[in-house]
Amino acid sequence: MAIIVQKFGGTSVGSIERIQNVANRVVEEAKNGNQVVVVVSAMGKTTDELAQLAKQISKQPSKREMDMLLSTGEQVSIALLAMALHEKGYKAISLTGWQAGITTEAIHGNARIINIDTARIRRHLEEEAIVIVAGFQGVTENGEITTLGRGGSDTTAVALAAALQAEKCDIYTDVTGVFTTDPRYVKTARKLQAISYDEMLELANLGAGVLHPRAVEFAKNYQVPLEVRSSMENERGTIVKEEVSMEQHLIVRGIAFEDQVTRVTVQGLASGLHTLPTIFTALANRGINVDIIIQSVTSAETTSVSFSIRTEDLKETLQVLQSLEGAKVEYESNLAKVSIVGSGMISNPGVAAQMFQILAERGIEIKMVSTSEIKISTVVEEANMVSAVEALHEAFQLDEEKVPIRS
């Protein structure tokens, strides 16, 4: 009897009618003779609504108390889904993160899972119960409730699948799979039949909201087969696995983008081996994620560095940089990051030049660039974000169906 993990996002459980639909999907899997573990997010926009309540109380609420508040959203979903399954005649039990044995590091708001004790879940499965686990949350070794960051329910599901050695993990969303880019912005975006862990991880890290990056990391590290599929439509989705069939001549597999990016420039820094470690260690200790980094040596004594951050982290970043003696700090907001991803770039030189030419022809200025073996990221003005994505999607022929070939 195989263990199947299913994850349903907030849209999928956004109303009582949709919770009933999820219950039907769960029952279908149980009828196949499988043991089923279900991970759910908070209903609809519940997490946003809870965060807004907090902001009405405090402009900078305690991160610990925010975790206490936000973790309640998933508890509503799991209880209602368990009740729906009971009404259908199935044995089901809902568990919070800590009841499910999920232990995390002691970082509020963006914790990582460090261990899962599956004993209780396995006991309920052996008793022929469907186990419903609250996504997005866990508990520290000291008993403090934590949350895993936005999209953390994906991580919960994949981590549980790995810990339980599940046969597969199905990620049910409001889209039918992984697309070449976001179909809400680019109408010619096309669903991929399959994508590799590495490509999916790059897309997730670069702003594609279909899967949480940590979820893809878990899947890759523990070889958990994933399928991203629709909770509303009964059709196959996109398989995420180690090796996939490559589409002929498709060098770029997808385009990711995100807005709310700020470029920070620090000038007048003292040259030396310890300057950069000091800055970025201080930012890391505040939980600030730094993306593209460019250093320029201006003289034998001084150097400057530019880096990109999420705009929401700007205030804390400036607080950290205030302590740098003699440094001049400048920043530019209203920026966006547009990235192309594809394992075909490794063996095809000139992709970066082609990307830059495409953007230049559209009159789009590139502010920053970052590359790896399978991705190229550019920072552009936020007003040009969609135009850049459309141009790249067309130029790299992502809107055209290609013939799959075996890699």
KEKE-3310 file (N, C-alpha, C; in steps of 0.2 Angstrom, whole numbers, plus 5000, padded with zeros to 4 digits):
npx = (5004:5004:5010:5003:5006:4996:4995:4986:4982:4979:4969:4962:4956:4947:4934:4918:4913:4923:4932:4924:4926:4940:4939:4933:4943:4953:4947:4946:4959:4961:4952:4959:4966:4977:4987:4984:4991:4987:4991:4987:4984:4980:4963:4959:4962:4966:4978:4984:4974:4974:4987:4985:4976:4985:4994:4985:4986:4999:5013:5026:5024:5028:5039:5038:5024:5018:5019:5012:4999:4998:4999:4986:4978:4979:4975:4961:4957:4962:4954:4941:4942:4944:4932:4923:4927:4924:4910:4908:4910:4923:4937:4946:4959:4964:4980:4990:5006:5015:5010:5011:5024:5034:5049:5057:5070:5075:5069:5058:5045:5052:5056:5066:5063:5070:5069:5058:5047:5039:5031:5018:5010:5012:5006:4992:4990:4991:4980:4971:4967:4964:4976:4977:4987:4993:4999:5014:5019:5028:5037:5049:5063:5062:5048:5042:5031:5033:5033:5035:5037:5031:5021:5026:5018:5020:5033:5031:5023:5032:5043:5036:5033:5046:5051:5041:5044:5036:5027:5024:5021:5008:5005:4993:4985:4979:4982:4985:4997:5015:5020:5028:5030:5022:5005:4995:5000:5006:4999:5002:5009:5014:5010:5021:5026:5035:5048:5065:5072:5082:5080:5067:5070:5078:5068:5058:5066:5068:5056:5045:5029:5023:5029:5036:5053:5061:5053:5056:5070:5070:5063:5072:5084:5080:5074:5060:5046:5037:5021:5014:4998:4980:4968:4955:4952:4952:4965:4981:4996:5011:5026:5039:5055:5071:5077:5072:5062:5068:5064:5064:5077:5074:5081:5079:5069:5060:5053:5055:5049:5049:5043:5045:5058:5073:5088:5103:5116:5132:5145:5162:5168:5180:5194:5198:5200:5190:5179:5167:5162:5159:5148:5138:5136:5131:5118:5113:5111:5100:5091:5089:5088:5099:5102:5107:5124:5137:5153:5164:5180:5186:5197:5214:5212:5198:5182:5167:5150:5136:5120:5105:5089:5073:5061:5053:5062:5070:5070:5076:5088:5094:5096:5105:5116:5119:5129:5141:5156:5160:5154:5144:5127:5116:5100:5089:5072:5057:5060:5062:5065:5070:5071:5078:5078:5085:5092:5098:5106:5119:5126:5125:5132:5131:5118:5116:5120:5110:5099:5101:5101:5088:5081:5087:5082:5069:5070:5073:5082:5095:5099:5106:5115:5115:5122:5121:5125:5113:5104:5100:5099:5091:5090:5078:5068:5053:5041:5044:5044:5034:5033:5047:5046:5037:5043:5055:5049:5043:5054:5062:5055:5045:5032:5029:5024:5035:5044:5046:5061:5072:5083)
npy = (4994:5010:5026:5042:5059:5073:5090:5105:5121:5138:5144:5133:5128:5138:5141:5133:5125:5123:5116:5104:5099:5097:5087:5077:5074:5069:5057:5050:5046:5038:5028:5021:5013:5018:5025:5040:5056:5073:5089:5106:5123:5139:5146:5153:5170:5171:5172:5184:5192:5191:5196:5209:5213:5212:5223:5233:5234:5236:5244:5237:5222:5210:5196:5184:5184:5186:5174:5166:5171:5169:5156:5151:5151:5139:5130:5131:5127:5113:5107:5109:5102:5089:5087:5087:5075:5066:5067:5061:5048:5044:5040:5052:5063:5078:5087:5099:5108:5105:5094:5085:5082:5090:5098:5114:5126:5139:5152:5165:5167:5163:5150:5135:5118:5105:5093:5078:5069:5055:5046:5048:5051:5040:5030:5034:5032:5018:5015:5016:5029:5045:5057:5074:5088:5103:5115:5125:5127:5124:5118:5124:5117:5121:5123:5133:5140:5141:5149:5145:5154:5162:5152:5141:5129:5120:5116:5109:5099:5092:5089:5080:5070:5065:5061:5051:5043:5043:5037:5047:5065:5075:5091:5102:5115:5132:5132:5123:5117:5118:5132:5140:5153:5165:5163:5173:5185:5183:5178:5168:5159:5142:5126:5115:5098:5091:5095:5098:5095:5105:5115:5119:5123:5134:5143:5144:5150:5162:5169:5163:5158:5145:5134:5132:5137:5130:5118:5112:5110:5100:5090:5087:5084:5072:5065:5065:5062:5074:5081:5094:5100:5104:5108:5110:5105:5090:5084:5079:5085:5094:5085:5085:5081:5071:5069:5074:5073:5082:5096:5098:5109:5118:5130:5139:5136:5142:5157:5168:5180:5195:5208:5223:5225:5232:5241:5243:5253:5255:5266:5271:5262:5255:5247:5230:5213:5210:5218:5215:5202:5207:5216:5208:5197:5204:5208:5195:5190:5197:5191:5195:5193:5194:5197:5199:5203:5216:5221:5235:5241:5256:5263:5261:5262:5262:5255:5250:5243:5235:5229:5218:5218:5213:5225:5226:5224:5235:5245:5239:5235:5247:5252:5243:5246:5259:5259:5258:5265:5281:5277:5279:5278:5273:5271:5263:5260:5253:5243:5228:5210:5200:5184:5171:5154:5138:5122:5120:5130:5128:5121:5130:5143:5161:5165:5174:5186:5187:5188:5201:5209:5207:5214:5227:5231:5233:5244:5243:5246:5238:5236:5228:5212:5195:5178:5160:5143:5139:5149:5167:5182:5198:5215:5227:5242:5242:5246:5241:5227:5217:5219:5216:5202:5197:5200:5192:5179:5177:5178:5168:5157:5151:5150:5141:5124:5110:5096:5082:5075:5062:5064)
npz = (5000:4995:5000:4997:4995:4996:4991:4994:4989:4995:4986:4982:4993:4996:4999:5006:4996:4988:4997:4999:4986:4986:4996:4989:4979:4987:4992:4980:4979:4990:4987:4978:4985:4992:5005:5012:5014:5017:5014:5018:5014:5021:5020:5005:5005:5018:5025:5021:5026:5040:5042:5039:5049:5060:5056:5059:5072:5075:5068:5066:5070:5082:5077:5082:5087:5076:5069:5078:5075:5061:5059:5063:5052:5044:5052:5053:5040:5040:5049:5044:5032:5037:5043:5032:5026:5035:5034:5022:5026:5029:5038:5046:5052:5058:5059:5067:5063:5073:5080:5070:5070:5065:5066:5067:5063:5074:5068:5066:5055:5043:5044:5043:5039:5050:5055:5054:5064:5061:5067:5073:5063:5055:5063:5063:5049:5049:5056:5046:5043:5035:5035:5039:5037:5043:5033:5031:5043:5059:5073:5086:5094:5107:5108:5102:5091:5073:5057:5039:5029:5015:5004:5010:5012:5002:5004:5016:5012:5002:5011:5020:5011:5008:5021:5024:5014:5003:4988:4979:4976:4975:4969:4971:4962:4957:4944:4929:4928:4926:4918:4903:4906:4916:4913:4916:4912:4900:4886:4877:4884:4888:4894:4901:4899:4906:4918:4924:4940:4943:4933:4938:4950:4948:4942:4952:4962:4956:4955:4950:4954:4956:4963:4979:4982:4992:4993:4980:4982:4992:4986:4975:4983:4990:4980:4977:4967:4959:4955:4947:4947:4942:4954:4951:4938:4929:4924:4917:4924:4926:4927:4938:4939:4940:4927:4911:4896:4883:4874:4857:4851:4860:4869:4879:4893:4901:4908:4921:4933:4944:4953:4963:4967:4973:4970:4979:4982:4989:4992:4994:5002:5013:5006:5007:5014:5023:5021:5013:5018:5031:5028:5022:5030:5041:5035:5032:5045:5049:5042:5029:5012:5000:4982:4967:4966:4963:4963:4963:4961:4966:4969:4976:4990:4992:4989:4980:4981:4974:4976:4974:4982:4990:4990:5001:5011:5012:5022:5034:5028:5026:5039:5044:5036:5040:5050:5044:5042:5034:5023:5008:5005:4992:4984:4972:4969:4963:4953:4943:4941:4928:4921:4911:4909:4907:4904:4892:4889:4893:4883:4873:4867:4867:4871:4881:4875:4865:4872:4878:4866:4862:4872:4871:4858:4861:4868:4882:4896:4904:4921:4930:4930:4931:4931:4928:4925:4920:4919:4916:4923:4923:4929:4927:4924:4933:4926:4913:4914:4910:4896:4893:4897:4887:4875:4876:4878:4865:4856:4860:4856:4864:4864:4855:4850:4853:4846:4857:4862:4868:4881)
capx = (5000:5008:5009:5003:5005:4993:4995:4981:4984:4973:4963:4959:4951:4945:4927:4916:4912:4930:4934:4921:4929:4946:4938:4932:4950:4956:4943:4948:4966:4960:4949:4964:4970:4983:4987:4984:4992:4985:4993:4983:4985:4974:4958:4959:4967:4966:4985:4984:4969:4977:4993:4982:4974:4991:4996:4981:4988:5006:5017:5031:5023:5033:5039:5035:5017:5015:5019:5006:4993:4997:4998:4979:4974:4979:4971:4954:4957:4963:4948:4935:4943:4943:4924:4920:4929:4919:4903:4908:4911:4930:4941:4951:4961:4968:4986:4995:5013:5019:5007:5013:5031:5038:5053:5061:5075:5072:5069:5051:5043:5055:5060:5068:5062:5076:5067:5051:5046:5033:5028:5011:5007:5011:5001:4986:4989:4990:4973:4966:4964:4967:4980:4977:4992:4993:5005:5017:5021:5031:5039:5056:5065:5060:5041:5039:5028:5036:5030:5040:5038:5025:5022:5029:5014:5023:5039:5028:5021:5037:5046:5033:5034:5052:5051:5037:5046:5030:5027:5024:5018:5005:5004:4987:4985:4974:4984:4985:5004:5021:5020:5034:5030:5015:5000:4991:5003:5008:4993:5004:5012:5012:5011:5026:5024:5040:5054:5070:5072:5087:5076:5061:5072:5079:5062:5055:5070:5068:5050:5039:5025:5020:5032:5041:5060:5063:5050:5060:5076:5068:5062:5079:5089:5077:5072:5053:5043:5032:5017:5010:4992:4975:4963:4948:4951:4954:4969:4988:4999:5018:5030:5046:5060:5078:5079:5066:5062:5070:5060:5069:5079:5072:5087:5076:5063:5055:5055:5052:5050:5046:5043:5046:5065:5077:5095:5106:5123:5136:5151:5167:5170:5187:5196:5200:5197:5184:5173:5161:5160:5155:5141:5133:5135:5126:5112:5111:5109:5094:5086:5088:5090:5103:5102:5113:5130:5142:5158:5168:5186:5187:5204:5218:5209:5191:5178:5159:5146:5129:5116:5098:5085:5066:5059:5051:5068:5074:5071:5081:5095:5097:5098:5112:5122:5121:5135:5147:5160:5162:5150:5138:5122:5111:5096:5084:5067:5053:5063:5060:5070:5067:5076:5077:5080:5085:5098:5101:5111:5126:5130:5124:5135:5128:5111:5116:5120:5104:5094:5103:5099:5081:5079:5089:5077:5063:5072:5073:5088:5097:5102:5111:5115:5118:5121:5123:5125:5106:5100:5102:5094:5092:5086:5075:5063:5047:5037:5046:5044:5029:5036:5053:5045:5033:5048:5059:5045:5042:5060:5065:5050:5042:5025:5028:5025:5041:5044:5050:5066:5074:5089)
capy = (5000:5016:5033:5047:5065:5078:5097:5109:5128:5142:5145:5126:5127:5145:5141:5127:5121:5120:5111:5098:5097:5094:5080:5072:5072:5064:5051:5046:5043:5033:5022:5018:5008:5021:5029:5047:5062:5079:5096:5111:5130:5143:5147:5159:5176:5172:5174:5191:5196:5190:5201:5216:5214:5214:5230:5238:5235:5238:5244:5232:5218:5205:5191:5178:5184:5185:5167:5163:5173:5167:5148:5149:5150:5133:5126:5131:5122:5106:5105:5109:5096:5083:5086:5085:5068:5062:5067:5056:5041:5042:5041:5057:5067:5084:5089:5105:5106:5102:5088:5081:5081:5095:5103:5119:5130:5145:5158:5166:5170:5160:5144:5129:5111:5102:5086:5077:5063:5053:5041:5049:5051:5032:5027:5036:5029:5011:5014:5018:5036:5050:5062:5081:5091:5110:5117:5132:5129:5119:5120:5124:5112:5124:5123:5139:5140:5145:5148:5143:5159:5162:5146:5135:5123:5116:5113:5104:5093:5088:5086:5075:5065:5063:5058:5045:5039:5042:5036:5053:5070:5079:5098:5104:5123:5135:5132:5116:5114:5123:5135:5143:5159:5166:5164:5178:5190:5181:5174:5163:5154:5135:5121:5110:5091:5089:5100:5095:5099:5111:5121:5121:5127:5141:5146:5145:5155:5168:5172:5159:5156:5138:5130:5135:5134:5125:5112:5109:5108:5094:5085:5085:5080:5066:5062:5064:5064:5079:5083:5100:5099:5108:5105:5111:5102:5083:5083:5078:5092:5094:5081:5088:5075:5072:5070:5074:5073:5088:5098:5099:5115:5123:5131:5142:5132:5146:5164:5170:5188:5197:5215:5225:5224:5238:5241:5247:5254:5257:5269:5274:5257:5253:5241:5225:5206:5208:5222:5212:5198:5211:5219:5203:5193:5208:5207:5188:5189:5200:5188:5199:5189:5198:5193:5200:5207:5218:5225:5239:5244:5263:5265:5257:5262:5262:5250:5251:5237:5236:5222:5219:5215:5214:5232:5226:5223:5241:5249:5235:5235:5254:5252:5239:5250:5265:5258:5258:5272:5284:5274:5283:5273:5276:5265:5264:5256:5252:5239:5221:5205:5196:5179:5166:5148:5132:5118:5120:5136:5125:5119:5134:5150:5167:5166:5181:5191:5187:5191:5208:5212:5208:5220:5233:5232:5235:5250:5242:5247:5233:5239:5223:5206:5189:5172:5154:5138:5137:5155:5173:5187:5205:5219:5232:5246:5239:5248:5237:5220:5213:5220:5212:5195:5196:5200:5186:5173:5176:5178:5161:5153:5147:5149:5136:5117:5107:5089:5080:5070:5059:5066)
capz = (5000:4994:5003:4993:4998:4991:4994:4991:4991:4997:4982:4982:4999:4997:5001:5008:4990:4986:5002:4997:4980:4989:4999:4983:4976:4992:4992:4974:4980:4995:4984:4974:4990:4995:5012:5010:5018:5014:5017:5015:5016:5024:5015:5001:5007:5025:5028:5020:5030:5047:5042:5039:5056:5064:5055:5062:5079:5076:5061:5066:5075:5084:5072:5086:5088:5069:5068:5082:5072:5054:5059:5064:5046:5041:5057:5050:5034:5041:5053:5040:5027:5041:5044:5026:5025:5040:5032:5017:5028:5029:5045:5045:5058:5057:5064:5066:5062:5079:5081:5065:5072:5061:5070:5063:5066:5078:5065:5065:5048:5037:5047:5039:5043:5052:5056:5055:5067:5057:5071:5074:5056:5053:5067:5060:5043:5050:5058:5040:5043:5031:5039:5036:5041:5042:5030:5032:5050:5063:5080:5087:5099:5113:5108:5099:5084:5068:5050:5034:5024:5010:5000:5014:5012:4997:5008:5021:5008:5000:5016:5023:5006:5009:5027:5024:5008:4999:4981:4975:4980:4970:4971:4967:4963:4953:4937:4927:4928:4926:4911:4900:4910:4919:4908:4917:4909:4893:4884:4873:4888:4886:4899:4900:4901:4912:4919:4928:4947:4942:4930:4942:4956:4946:4941:4958:4965:4952:4955:4947:4961:4956:4968:4983:4981:4997:4991:4975:4985:4996:4980:4972:4987:4992:4974:4977:4961:4960:4949:4948:4943:4944:4959:4948:4932:4930:4918:4920:4925:4924:4931:4940:4941:4939:4920:4907:4889:4881:4868:4852:4849:4865:4873:4885:4895:4905:4910:4928:4934:4950:4954:4970:4968:4974:4970:4984:4981:4994:4989:4999:5007:5014:5003:5012:5013:5027:5020:5010:5023:5036:5026:5020:5036:5045:5032:5033:5052:5050:5038:5023:5006:4995:4976:4962:4969:4959:4966:4959:4965:4964:4971:4981:4997:4992:4984:4980:4980:4972:4976:4974:4988:4990:4992:5008:5016:5011:5028:5038:5025:5027:5046:5044:5032:5043:5054:5040:5043:5028:5017:5005:5002:4987:4982:4967:4969:4957:4948:4943:4939:4923:4920:4907:4912:4902:4904:4885:4889:4895:4877:4867:4868:4864:4874:4885:4869:4861:4877:4879:4860:4862:4877:4868:4853:4864:4872:4889:4899:4909:4927:4933:4927:4935:4927:4931:4920:4916:4919:4915:4926:4922:4933:4923:4927:4934:4921:4907:4916:4906:4890:4893:4897:4881:4870:4877:4876:4858:4853:4861:4853:4870:4862:4849:4852:4850:4847:4862:4861:4874:4883)
cpx = (5004:5006:5009:5002:5002:4993:4990:4982:4978:4967:4959:4954:4948:4938:4924:4915:4918:4933:4931:4924:4936:4945:4936:4938:4953:4953:4945:4954:4965:4957:4953:4968:4976:4982:4988:4986:4991:4988:4989:4985:4979:4969:4959:4964:4967:4972:4985:4979:4971:4983:4990:4979:4980:4994:4991:4982:4995:5009:5023:5029:5028:5033:5036:5027:5014:5014:5013:5000:4992:4996:4991:4976:4974:4975:4963:4953:4957:4957:4942:4936:4942:4935:4921:4921:4925:4912:4902:4909:4918:4933:4946:4953:4966:4974:4989:5002:5016:5016:5009:5021:5036:5042:5057:5066:5071:5072:5061:5050:5046:5059:5061:5066:5069:5075:5060:5050:5039:5029:5020:5007:5006:5006:4994:4984:4988:4983:4968:4963:4968:4970:4980:4982:4992:5000:5008:5019:5025:5032:5046:5057:5063:5052:5038:5037:5031:5032:5036:5041:5032:5027:5025:5025:5017:5029:5036:5027:5027:5042:5043:5033:5040:5053:5047:5039:5040:5031:5028:5021:5015:5003:4998:4986:4979:4976:4985:4992:5009:5021:5027:5035:5023:5010:4995:4994:5005:5003:4996:5008:5009:5014:5016:5024:5028:5045:5058:5070:5076:5083:5071:5064:5074:5073:5059:5059:5069:5061:5044:5035:5022:5022:5036:5048:5062:5060:5054:5067:5075:5067:5068:5083:5086:5073:5064:5050:5037:5027:5013:5004:4986:4970:4956:4947:4955:4959:4976:4991:5007:5022:5037:5050:5067:5080:5072:5067:5063:5066:5065:5070:5077:5077:5084:5070:5058:5057:5051:5053:5047:5048:5045:5054:5069:5085:5098:5114:5127:5143:5155:5168:5177:5189:5199:5197:5190:5178:5167:5158:5156:5148:5136:5132:5130:5119:5109:5108:5102:5089:5085:5092:5093:5103:5108:5118:5135:5147:5162:5174:5187:5194:5208:5215:5202:5188:5171:5156:5139:5126:5109:5094:5078:5065:5057:5056:5072:5076:5076:5088:5098:5100:5104:5117:5124:5127:5141:5150:5162:5159:5145:5133:5117:5106:5091:5079:5063:5056:5060:5065:5067:5073:5074:5081:5080:5092:5101:5106:5118:5130:5128:5126:5131:5121:5111:5116:5113:5099:5095:5100:5092:5078:5081:5084:5071:5064:5072:5080:5089:5101:5107:5110:5118:5117:5123:5123:5118:5101:5103:5097:5096:5088:5084:5070:5056:5042:5038:5046:5040:5032:5042:5051:5041:5039:5053:5055:5044:5049:5063:5060:5047:5035:5024:5029:5031:5040:5048:5055:5069:5081:5093)
cpy = (5006:5022:5038:5054:5070:5085:5101:5116:5132:5143:5138:5125:5134:5146:5134:5122:5118:5115:5104:5095:5093:5087:5075:5069:5067:5057:5047:5043:5037:5027:5018:5013:5011:5024:5036:5052:5068:5085:5101:5118:5133:5145:5154:5164:5177:5174:5182:5195:5196:5195:5208:5218:5216:5221:5235:5239:5238:5238:5239:5227:5213:5199:5184:5178:5184:5178:5163:5165:5169:5159:5146:5148:5143:5128:5126:5126:5115:5103:5104:5103:5090:5082:5084:5078:5064:5061:5062:5049:5039:5044:5046:5061:5073:5085:5095:5103:5103:5095:5083:5079:5085:5100:5107:5122:5136:5152:5160:5170:5167:5154:5139:5123:5108:5094:5085:5070:5060:5048:5042:5048:5043:5029:5028:5032:5021:5010:5016:5025:5040:5055:5069:5085:5099:5112:5123:5133:5123:5122:5120:5118:5115:5125:5129:5138:5144:5144:5147:5148:5157:5156:5140:5129:5118:5112:5108:5098:5088:5085:5080:5069:5061:5059:5051:5041:5037:5040:5042:5059:5075:5086:5101:5112:5125:5135:5124:5113:5120:5126:5138:5150:5160:5168:5170:5185:5189:5176:5168:5158:5147:5131:5116:5103:5089:5095:5097:5099:5105:5117:5123:5125:5134:5145:5148:5151:5162:5172:5168:5156:5149:5134:5134:5133:5129:5118:5108:5106:5101:5089:5083:5081:5073:5062:5060:5066:5069:5080:5089:5100:5103:5104:5106:5106:5095:5081:5082:5085:5091:5090:5085:5082:5076:5073:5070:5074:5080:5090:5101:5107:5120:5124:5134:5138:5136:5153:5166:5177:5189:5205:5217:5223:5231:5236:5245:5247:5257:5259:5271:5269:5256:5247:5236:5218:5206:5213:5219:5207:5201:5213:5213:5198:5197:5207:5200:5187:5193:5197:5191:5195:5194:5194:5195:5205:5209:5223:5229:5242:5251:5266:5260:5256:5261:5257:5252:5244:5239:5229:5224:5215:5216:5221:5232:5226:5230:5244:5245:5236:5242:5255:5248:5243:5256:5265:5258:5265:5274:5281:5279:5278:5276:5269:5267:5258:5256:5248:5232:5217:5201:5191:5174:5160:5142:5128:5118:5125:5133:5124:5124:5141:5155:5169:5173:5187:5192:5190:5199:5212:5213:5213:5226:5235:5235:5242:5249:5242:5241:5237:5235:5217:5201:5183:5166:5149:5138:5143:5162:5178:5194:5209:5225:5236:5242:5240:5244:5230:5216:5213:5216:5204:5193:5195:5194:5179:5172:5175:5171:5156:5148:5146:5144:5129:5114:5099:5086:5075:5068:5062:5061)
cpz = (5000:4998:4998:4997:4993:4995:4990:4993:4993:4993:4981:4987:5001:4999:5003:5002:4988:4991:5000:4991:4982:4992:4994:4980:4981:4992:4986:4975:4985:4992:4980:4978:4993:5002:5010:5015:5015:5018:5014:5018:5019:5018:5012:5003:5014:5028:5027:5025:5038:5047:5042:5046:5061:5063:5057:5069:5080:5069:5061:5072:5077:5079:5076:5086:5081:5067:5072:5078:5065:5054:5061:5058:5044:5046:5055:5045:5035:5045:5048:5035:5031:5042:5038:5024:5029:5037:5026:5019:5029:5036:5043:5051:5055:5062:5062:5065:5067:5081:5076:5065:5068:5065:5065:5066:5069:5074:5063:5058:5042:5039:5042:5043:5044:5053:5056:5058:5065:5061:5072:5068:5054:5057:5065:5054:5044:5053:5053:5041:5038:5035:5035:5040:5039:5039:5033:5039:5054:5070:5082:5093:5106:5113:5106:5092:5079:5061:5045:5029:5019:5005:5003:5014:5007:5000:5013:5017:5006:5005:5019:5018:5007:5015:5027:5018:5004:4991:4977:4979:4974:4973:4967:4968:4958:4946:4935:4927:4928:4918:4909:4904:4913:4914:4910:4914:4902:4891:4880:4877:4887:4892:4897:4902:4907:4912:4924:4935:4946:4939:4934:4948:4954:4945:4947:4962:4962:4951:4953:4954:4961:4961:4972:4982:4986:4995:4985:4977:4988:4991:4977:4977:4989:4986:4974:4971:4963:4954:4951:4944:4946:4949:4956:4942:4932:4924:4921:4920:4923:4929:4932:4943:4939:4931:4916:4900:4887:4874:4863:4850:4855:4870:4880:4887:4898:4906:4916:4929:4941:4950:4961:4972:4969:4974:4975:4982:4987:4991:4995:5004:5007:5010:5008:5011:5017:5026:5018:5015:5029:5035:5025:5026:5041:5042:5033:5040:5053:5045:5031:5017:5001:4988:4972:4966:4964:4963:4961:4963:4962:4965:4975:4988:4997:4987:4985:4979:4978:4973:4976:4980:4986:4993:4999:5013:5016:5018:5033:5035:5026:5034:5047:5041:5035:5048:5050:5040:5036:5022:5015:5002:4998:4986:4976:4967:4962:4951:4948:4940:4934:4921:4915:4910:4907:4903:4897:4884:4890:4888:4871:4869:4865:4866:4877:4880:4866:4866:4877:4872:4860:4866:4874:4862:4855:4868:4879:4892:4904:4915:4930:4929:4931:4931:4931:4925:4916:4917:4918:4918:4924:4926:4928:4927:4927:4929:4914:4908:4911:4899:4888:4892:4890:4875:4870:4875:4869:4855:4854:4860:4859:4869:4857:4852:4849:4850:4852:4860:4868:4875:4886)
residu = (MET:ALA:ILE:ILE:VAL:GLN:LYS:PHE:GLY:GLY:THR:SER:VAL:GLY:SER:ILE:GLU:ARG:ILE:GLN:ASN:VAL:ALA:ASN:ARG:VAL:VAL:GLU:GLU:ALA:LYS:ASN:GLY:ASN:GLN:VAL:VAL:VAL:VAL:VAL:SER:ALA:MET:GLY:LYS:THR:THR:ASP:GLU:LEU:ALA:GLN:LEU:ALA:LYS:GLN:ILE:SER:LYS:GLN:PRO:SER:LYS:ARG:GLU:MET:ASP:MET:LEU:LEU:SER:THR:GLY:GLU:GLN:VAL:SER:ILE:ALA:LEU:LEU:ALA:MET:ALA:LEU:HIS:GLU:LYS:GLY:TYR:LYS:ALA:ILE:SER:LEU:THR:GLY:TRP:GLN:ALA:GLY:ILE:THR:THR:GLU:ALA:ILE:HIS:GLY:ASN:ALA:ARG:ILE:ILE:ASN:ILE:ASP:THR:ALA:ARG:ILE:ARG:ARG:HIS:LEU:GLU:GLU:GLU:ALA:ILE:VAL:ILE:VAL:ALA:GLY:PHE:GLN:GLY:VAL:THR:GLU:ASN:GLY:GLU:ILE:THR:THR:LEU:GLY:ARG:GLY:GLY:SER:ASP:THR:THR:ALA:VAL:ALA:LEU:ALA:ALA:ALA:LEU:GLN:ALA:GLU:LYS:CYS:ASP:ILE:TYR:THR:ASP:VAL:THR:GLY:VAL:PHE:THR:THR:ASP:PRO:ARG:TYR:VAL:LYS:THR:ALA:ARG:LYS:LEU:GLN:ALA:ILE:SER:TYR:ASP:GLU:MET:LEU:GLU:LEU:ALA:ASN:LEU:GLY:ALA:GLY:VAL:LEU:HIS:PRO:ARG:ALA:VAL:GLU:PHE:ALA:LYS:ASN:TYR:GLN:VAL:PRO:LEU:GLU:VAL:ARG:SER:SER:MET:GLU:ASN:GLU:ARG:GLY:THR:ILE:VAL:LYS:GLU:GLU:VAL:SER:MET:GLU:GLN:HIS:LEU:ILE:VAL:ARG:GLY:ILE:ALA:PHE:GLU:ASP:GLN:VAL:THR:ARG:VAL:THR:VAL:GLN:GLY:LEU:ALA:SER:GLY:LEU:HIS:THR:LEU:PRO:THR:ILE:PHE:THR:ALA:LEU:ALA:ASN:ARG:GLY:ILE:ASN:VAL:ASP:ILE:ILE:ILE:GLN:SER:VAL:THR:SER:ALA:GLU:THR:THR:SER:VAL:SER:PHE:SER:ILE:ARG:THR:GLU:ASP:LEU:LYS:GLU:THR:LEU:GLN:VAL:LEU:GLN:SER:LEU:GLU:GLY:ALA:LYS:VAL:GLU:TYR:GLU:SER:ASN:LEU:ALA:LYS:VAL:SER:ILE:VAL:GLY:SER:GLY:MET:ILE:SER:ASN:PRO:GLY:VAL:ALA:ALA:GLN:MET:PHE:GLN:ILE:LEU:ALA:GLU:ARG:GLY:ILE:GLU:ILE:LYS:MET:VAL:SER:THR:SER:GLU:ILE:LYS:ILE:SER:THR:VAL:VAL:GLU:GLU:ALA:ASN:MET:VAL:SER:ALA:VAL:GLU:ALA:LEU:HIS:GLU:ALA:PHE:GLN:LEU:ASP:GLU:GLU:LYS:VAL:PRO:ILE:ARG:SER)
# end
